[in-house]
Amino acid sequence: MKENTEKKSMVEINENSIFYKIKTFFRNIFRKDVKIENNIMEEPKTINQENSKSNFMRDIRNIENEETKLLKLQKQYRNGDVKEEDMTKEQISSLIALYDKQITNLKKSNEIRKQKLLEYRRKMKY
């Protein structure tokens, strides 16, 4: 008897069925922290990998800090809070480089928009 009830309570899981795939899809979306894939353990991270990640993150933060400082300086210069006489030569040269970079980005985006408009115009003709 006991054998018979155990067999009834066990349900085979068909991993190829559409319902199983939908279920795992939603499970992965809502539970990103928990990932179980065939009970495979991940390799422990080495110290070098952790150090390289921390160095990379520190470098990114430094770059972001420099860029944000430069953008704040640009905003202050535009508002008239800071004048050229108050800035160092390095700040002036970095502002000039920032303006040049922004101008080239604007020119590129304008060209892309022009191309899209021309393409749209061609489509509308035909």
C-alpha positions in Angstrom: 0.0 0.0 0.0 2.7 2.5 1.0 4.5 1.8 -2.3 1.3 2.6 -4.3 0.8 6.0 -2.6 4.3 7.1 -3.1 4.0 6.5 -6.8 0.9 8.6 -7.0 2.4 11.5 -5.2 5.4 11.7 -7.6 4.8 13.7 -10.7 7.2 13.7 -13.6 8.5 17.1 -14.7 8.7 17.6 -18.4 11.3 20.3 -18.9 10.5 20.6 -22.6 6.8 21.5 -22.0 5.7 25.1 -22.6 4.2 25.4 -19.1 7.5 24.5 -17.5 9.3 27.1 -19.7 6.8 29.8 -18.8 7.1 29.0 -15.2 10.9 29.1 -15.2 10.8 32.4 -17.2 8.7 34.1 -14.6 10.6 32.5 -11.8 13.9 33.9 -13.3 12.4 37.4 -13.7 11.1 37.7 -10.1 13.8 35.8 -8.3 17.0 36.9 -9.8 19.0 36.3 -6.7 18.2 32.5 -6.6 19.4 30.6 -9.6 19.6 26.8 -9.5 20.8 25.2 -12.6 21.1 21.4 -12.3 22.7 21.8 -8.8 26.0 23.0 -10.2 28.1 24.9 -7.7 30.1 27.9 -8.9 33.8 28.0 -8.5 35.0 30.1 -5.6 36.4 33.5 -6.8 40.1 34.0 -6.5 41.6 36.9 -4.7 43.0 38.3 -8.0 39.5 38.4 -9.6 38.1 40.3 -6.6 41.0 42.7 -6.6 40.7 43.4 -10.4 37.0 44.0 -10.0 37.5 46.4 -7.1 40.3 48.2 -9.0 38.0 48.5 -12.1 35.2 49.9 -10.0 37.5 52.4 -8.3 38.8 53.6 -11.7 35.2 54.0 -13.0 34.3 56.1 -9.9 37.3 58.3 -10.4 36.5 58.9 -14.0 32.9 59.7 -13.1 34.0 62.0 -10.4 36.3 63.9 -12.9 33.6 64.1 -15.5 31.0 65.3 -13.0 33.3 67.9 -11.6 34.0 69.1 -15.1 30.3 69.2 -16.0 29.6 71.2 -12.8 32.4 73.6 -13.7 30.8 74.0 -17.2 27.4 74.7 -15.6 28.9 77.3 -13.3 30.8 78.9 -16.2 27.6 79.2 -18.2 25.7 80.7 -15.3 28.4 83.3 -14.8 29.3 82.0 -11.3 32.9 81.3 -12.4 34.9 83.5 -14.7 37.9 82.7 -16.8 40.2 84.6 -14.5 39.2 82.4 -11.6 40.0 79.1 -13.4 43.4 77.5 -13.9 44.9 76.7 -17.3 44.2 73.0 -16.8 40.5 73.8 -16.1 40.3 76.0 -19.1 41.9 73.4 -21.4 39.7 70.7 -20.0 36.6 72.8 -20.6 37.7 73.5 -24.2 38.1 69.8 -24.7 34.7 69.1 -23.2 33.1 71.7 -25.5 34.8 70.2 -28.5 33.7 66.7 -27.5 30.1 67.9 -27.0 30.1 69.7 -30.4 31.3 66.6 -32.3 28.7 64.5 -30.5 26.0 67.0 -31.6 27.2 67.0 -35.2 27.1 63.2 -35.3 23.6 63.0 -33.8 22.5 65.7 -36.3 23.9 63.7 -39.2 22.1 60.6 -38.0 18.8 62.5 -37.7 19.3 63.9 -41.2 19.9 60.4 -42.6 16.8 59.1 -40.8 14.7 62.0 -42.2 16.0 61.4 -45.7 15.2 57.7 -45.4 11.7 58.5 -44.1 11.2 60.9 -47.0 12.2 58.2 -49.5 9.8 55.8 -48.0 6.9 58.3 -48.1 7.6 59.0 -51.8 7.2 55.4 -52.7 
